[in-house]
Amino acid sequence: MNIVYTIGLLAAFISGFFVALICIKVGLTWQMQIKEGKEPELHNPVDSVVKAVQQNKQDKAVNYSTEQVTEWLYGEGK
């Protein structure tokens, strides 16, 4: 059980270190933007993935609707 605690503690420190680095990077970016007179903005890296998934779902829905209308108009063979 001590091995699990040790691994968990090491994982927590390592992940905390990387989160601290990301926070420092974002803070310095915001500081530079403020000095330049811009309003600080946060770029979310997950947005591009979410938009791609939503676009894929939308494309599938459009294709399904098109297939249904085509089948209704022309029959099942085309």
Beta strands, then each sheet from edge to edge (+ up, - down):
end
